[in-house]
Amino acid sequence: MFDNNAKEQKKEVSEWWNTDVIKKWDIIYDEYSVHDIEYLKNRQNIILKLVDELRKNKKIIKVLELGYGGGQTALELGKRKFEVHGIDISQNLCELATKRCRTNFPNGDFNLTVGSIEENYNYNDNYFDLVIVCGALQYLFDISKCMKEVNRVLKPGGHFIVAQRNHYSLSNMTTFRDIVRTFAHFILREKHELHPSYKSILVESKLGVIFKRYKDSKLMNTNCMLKGYDEWKYKIDKKKVSSTLLSRLLKKNKFIILKKLGSYYCFSEKIKYYNANIKFDRFFKKLADLKFVPFLKYLGRSVVILSEKKAF
C-alpha cells in the first residue's frame, strides 16, 4: 500500500507540473503578482547570500538543485561559475529552465535533467559540494527519502540548503480562518496541508472521522464553509512543512544544522496589502535579528536552513 501511494503521488505531481502551470513559473519571479515576487525574491536572495558566504571559506565546484522549476536560481548559480546540475519532475520545466539558463548565460555549465527527487539520483556517492532544494519538498510522499539521497551524493563537510514555505508564518495567522487552520495543523498534528476553509478543516483533517460523512450535505457546501477551498483536479497531498519538521528530518538523516533564517515577514497573503507588507517586513526583520527574540525568525513566510553533512 505504501509503495502504491508513493507511486500515485509521483504520478499526480508529474502530471500537474507538465500542464500549463509552467507558464506561471516562467514569469512568477518577475511579473506574476507583486506578492509572489516579493516572497520568492526574498527567499532566493537569502539562499544566494548563504551560497556566497560559503564559497568565501570553501571551494565549491559542483552544485545540485532539486526541483529547479523555471531555472531562476539555477541561472544565478551558473553565473557564479559553478557546475550546475538539477533534477525536476517536469519535462516542460526542464525545457523551460534549460532555455532560460543557456539564453541568459551561454558560457554556463548547466546539466538539468528530469526525474524524481525522492528516488535514487544518477550520481556517485560524495559527488557534490552543495545541494539546494527550494519550495519542492511539500510535493513529496516521503521527504526523508530525498534527504537520505542528498546525504549520499553530498561530500563529507558539504552543505545542504533547504528553503520551504512555512505553515506557521505570520501571514497564516491574520484572519480567523487562517488561525483556525493553523490551530488544526498544530493540535491535530496534521501531516498534510489543509485549505483555509471550514470544510477542509472538518472533512480533510483527522476530524474527518466524524465529519466526512457530511461532506456532500447542504450545510457543508454553503459559501461560508467553502470559502478558501481549492478543488484540485490532481490528487496531491501537499506536506505541511515547518521549521520543526525540517530540523527533525535533517538531524534524522545525519545533517548538522548550522543556521536557521526566516524570509519575508508579510502581514497578509492578500495582494491589496502589499505596501503594508513591505513596511511590516522591514520592521519585523529588525526584530527577528535581535538575539533576545530569536523565535521570531520562525514566523517568516519561508524558512531557510543551512546544514552540513557530517564529516567521516
ABEGO torsion letter per residue (X at the ends): XAAAAAAAAAAAAAAAAABAAAAAAAAAAAAABAAAAAAAAAAAAAAAAAAAAAAAABBBABBBBBGAEAGAAAAAAAAAGBBBBBBBABAAAAAAAAAAAAAABAABBBBBBBEBAABBBBBBBGABABBBBBGAAAABABAAAAAAAAAAABBBGBBBBBBBBBAABAAAAABAAAAAAAAAAAAAGBABBBBBBAAAAAAABAAAAAAAAAAABAAAABAAAABGBBBBABBBBBBBBBAAAAAAAAAAAGBBBABBBBBGBBABABAAAAAAAAAAAAAAAAAAABAABAAAAAABABBBBBBBBBBX
